[in-house]
């Protein structure tokens, strides 16, 4: 009979034996060594049925096709923009992958200029780690106004919450529009600076204390107190 050595949401370290025996199977950031399942990353334990995986607490963004990302345009060529999405290489956005029709040789800054922030989708990641983006499709556009906050990419699911519960709570209590990129970039646009500031601080709280229990209640209390103070 297999033996489970850890509990849900417990912090583990690389090399730690999480389970013994064949009753459990390794998943993300774990591997099997004979009959042991071992962690390969510092992170939180997540147990789903027989599968054991680790949700990393640190690490850089690793793009996957289909990811929704927020990035900043930092360079361009005759037919492409280059976008910083927090990866080791800049992502490419072709003139064929934006909703506007653009003639070759056109001044690309008339459409998307330096430091413009865009919401795009990863459509291709090749072996050389070159990343291709697209802004074709519903809900993909240039983000105007607002502010950007960056969190650890692996903590994006914690910010979103189960079935979107955490991010919905922040939106409802601060009345901010919030878009979460899977690369850890988050766009916040509120009715005023105070509302945006409260939303940003709440998100940073989640990023910092994502491994703790009762976090939803703590964030809820923080939002209520800060928004009440703002009204007075």
C-alpha positions as CSV (number, residue, x, y, z in Angstrom):
1,X,0.0,0.0,0.0
2,X,1.3,3.4,-0.9
3,X,2.3,6.1,1.6
4,X,1.6,9.8,1.2
5,X,4.2,11.9,3.0
6,X,2.7,15.4,2.4
7,X,-0.6,17.2,2.7
8,X,-2.5,19.5,0.3
9,X,-1.0,23.0,-0.1
10,X,2.0,21.9,2.0
11,X,5.3,23.5,0.9
12,X,7.9,21.1,-0.5
13,X,11.5,21.5,-1.6
14,X,13.4,19.9,-4.5
15,X,14.4,16.3,-3.8
16,X,11.7,15.8,-1.1
17,X,10.0,12.4,-1.2
18,X,6.3,13.2,-1.6
19,X,4.9,9.7,-1.8
20,X,6.1,6.1,-1.6
21,X,4.7,3.1,-3.6
22,X,2.8,2.8,-6.8
23,X,-0.6,4.0,-5.6
24,X,0.3,7.6,-6.6
25,X,1.4,9.0,-10.0
26,X,3.8,11.9,-10.6
27,X,2.5,15.0,-12.4
28,X,3.8,18.6,-12.9
29,X,7.2,19.3,-11.4
30,X,7.5,15.8,-9.8
31,X,9.2,12.6,-11.0
32,X,9.3,9.0,-10.1
33,X,12.5,7.3,-8.8
34,X,11.8,3.6,-8.4
35,X,8.8,3.6,-6.1
36,X,9.2,7.2,-4.8
37,X,7.6,10.4,-6.1
38,X,10.0,13.3,-5.7
39,X,9.6,17.0,-6.0
40,X,11.7,18.8,-8.6
41,X,10.7,22.4,-7.6
42,X,10.1,24.5,-4.5
43,X,6.4,24.9,-4.3
44,X,3.0,23.9,-3.0
45,X,1.6,20.4,-3.1
46,X,-1.5,19.8,-5.1
47,X,-3.2,16.4,-5.0
48,X,-5.8,15.5,-7.5
49,X,-7.0,11.9,-7.1
50,X,-3.9,9.8,-7.4
51,X,-1.8,12.5,-9.2
52,X,0.6,14.6,-7.2
53,X,1.9,17.8,-8.6
54,X,3.9,20.9,-7.4
55,X,2.8,24.4,-8.0
56,X,6.1,26.4,-8.1
57,X,6.5,29.4,-5.8
58,X,9.3,30.8,-8.0
59,X,10.3,30.7,-11.6
60,X,10.1,32.6,-14.9
61,X,7.2,32.5,-17.4
62,X,7.4,29.5,-19.8
63,X,5.0,30.3,-22.8
64,X,2.6,27.7,-24.1
65,X,0.5,27.9,-27.2
66,X,-2.9,29.2,-26.3
67,X,-1.7,31.4,-23.4
68,X,-3.3,34.8,-23.0
69,X,-0.6,37.3,-22.3
70,X,-0.1,41.0,-21.7
71,X,3.1,42.6,-23.1
72,X,4.8,45.8,-24.0
73,X,6.0,46.7,-27.5
74,X,9.7,47.4,-27.3
75,X,10.9,47.2,-30.9
76,X,9.7,46.7,-34.5
77,X,10.9,45.9,-38.0
78,X,9.3,46.4,-41.4
79,X,6.7,43.7,-40.8
80,X,6.8,42.8,-37.1
81,X,6.5,44.2,-33.6
82,X,8.6,42.7,-30.8
83,X,6.8,42.4,-27.5
84,X,8.2,41.9,-24.0
85,X,6.1,39.2,-22.3
86,X,8.5,38.4,-19.5
87,X,10.2,35.6,-21.3
88,X,13.9,35.2,-22.0
89,X,13.2,36.2,-25.6
90,X,10.9,38.9,-27.0
91,X,7.8,37.6,-28.7
92,X,7.0,38.4,-32.4
93,X,3.8,40.0,-33.5
94,X,3.4,40.0,-37.3
95,X,1.4,42.6,-39.2
96,X,-0.7,39.6,-40.4
97,X,-1.7,38.8,-36.8
98,X,-3.3,42.1,-35.9
99,X,-7.0,43.0,-36.6
100,X,-6.1,46.0,-38.8
101,X,-5.1,45.7,-42.4
102,X,-1.6,47.1,-42.8
103,X,0.2,47.5,-46.1
104,X,3.9,46.5,-46.2
105,X,6.1,49.5,-45.7
106,X,3.5,51.3,-43.6
107,X,4.6,53.2,-40.5
108,X,3.9,50.6,-37.8
109,X,4.0,53.2,-35.1
110,X,0.7,54.5,-36.4
111,X,-0.9,51.3,-35.2
112,X,1.1,50.1,-32.3
113,X,3.9,52.2,-31.0
114,X,6.8,51.9,-28.6
115,X,5.7,51.1,-25.0
116,X,2.1,50.3,-26.1
117,X,0.6,47.5,-24.0
118,X,-1.3,44.8,-25.8
119,X,-3.4,41.8,-24.9
120,X,-2.4,38.9,-27.2
121,X,-2.5,35.2,-27.5
122,X,0.5,32.9,-27.9
123,X,0.0,31.0,-31.1
124,X,3.3,29.2,-31.6
125,X,6.4,28.3,-29.6
126,X,9.2,26.8,-31.6
127,X,12.2,24.7,-30.4
128,X,14.5,27.7,-30.5
129,X,12.1,29.3,-28.0
130,X,10.9,31.9,-30.5
131,X,7.4,32.9,-29.6
132,X,4.7,34.1,-32.0
133,X,1.7,36.2,-30.9
134,X,-1.6,37.0,-32.4
135,X,-4.2,39.8,-31.7
136,X,-6.7,38.3,-34.1
137,X,-9.8,37.1,-32.3
138,X,-12.3,38.4,-29.7
139,X,-11.0,40.1,-26.7
140,X,-7.5,40.8,-28.0
141,X,-6.6,44.5,-28.3
142,X,-4.4,47.4,-27.2
143,X,-4.8,48.2,-23.5
144,X,-5.4,51.9,-23.0
145,X,-4.9,53.7,-19.7
146,X,-4.8,51.7,-16.4
147,X,-1.8,50.4,-14.7
148,X,0.3,47.2,-14.9
149,X,1.3,45.0,-11.9
150,X,3.6,42.0,-12.3
151,X,3.4,38.9,-10.2
152,X,5.1,35.5,-10.2
153,X,3.6,33.7,-13.2
154,X,3.0,30.5,-11.3
155,X,0.8,32.3,-8.9
156,X,-1.7,33.4,-11.5
157,X,-4.1,30.6,-10.7
158,X,-4.2,31.8,-7.0
159,X,-5.0,35.3,-8.1
160,X,-7.8,34.1,-10.3
161,X,-9.1,31.7,-7.7
162,X,-11.4,28.7,-8.0
163,X,-13.9,29.4,-10.9
164,X,-12.6,33.0,-10.9
165,X,-13.7,33.6,-7.3
166,X,-10.7,35.6,-6.1
167,X,-10.3,38.0,-9.1
168,X,-14.1,38.5,-9.2
169,X,-14.1,39.6,-5.6
170,X,-11.3,42.1,-6.2
171,X,-13.2,43.5,-9.3
172,X,-16.5,43.8,-7.4
173,X,-15.1,45.5,-4.4
174,X,-12.8,47.9,-6.2
175,X,-15.0,48.5,-9.3
176,X,-11.9,48.0,-11.4
177,X,-11.5,46.4,-14.8
178,X,-8.8,43.7,-14.4
179,X,-7.3,41.5,-17.0
180,X,-4.9,38.7,-15.9
181,X,-2.2,37.5,-18.3
182,X,-0.9,34.0,-17.9
183,X,2.6,35.5,-18.0
184,X,2.0,37.2,-14.6
185,X,1.3,40.7,-16.1
186,X,-2.0,42.1,-14.8
187,X,-3.8,45.2,-16.2
188,X,-5.9,47.3,-13.8
189,X,-8.1,50.2,-14.8
190,X,-10.3,51.8,-12.1
191,X,-12.6,54.7,-11.6
192,X,-9.8,56.5,-9.7
193,X,-6.2,56.1,-8.5
194,X,-7.4,54.9,-5.0
195,X,-9.4,52.0,-6.4
196,X,-6.5,50.9,-8.6
197,X,-4.1,51.2,-5.7
198,X,-6.3,49.0,-3.5
199,X,-6.6,46.4,-6.3
200,X,-2.9,46.4,-6.9
201,X,-2.1,45.9,-3.2
202,X,-4.6,43.1,-2.9
203,X,-3.0,41.3,-5.9
204,X,0.5,41.8,-4.4
205,X,-0.8,40.4,-1.1
206,X,-1.9,37.2,-2.9
207,X,1.4,37.0,-4.7
208,X,3.3,37.2,-1.4
209,X,1.1,35.0,0.7
210,X,-0.2,32.5,-1.8
211,X,1.0,29.6,0.2
212,X,-1.0,30.5,3.4
213,X,-4.4,29.3,4.5
214,X,-7.4,31.6,4.9
215,X,-6.0,33.9,2.2
216,X,-9.4,34.6,0.7
217,X,-10.8,35.8,4.0
218,X,-7.7,38.0,4.6
219,X,-8.0,39.6,1.1
220,X,-11.8,40.1,1.6
221,X,-11.2,41.9,4.9
222,X,-8.4,44.0,3.4
223,X,-10.6,45.1,0.5
224,X,-13.5,46.0,2.8
225,X,-11.3,48.1,5.1
226,X,-9.4,49.9,2.4
227,X,-12.4,50.7,0.3
228,X,-14.3,51.9,3.3
229,X,-11.4,54.2,4.3
230,X,-11.4,55.6,0.8
231,X,-15.0,56.6,1.0
232,X,-14.7,58.5,4.2
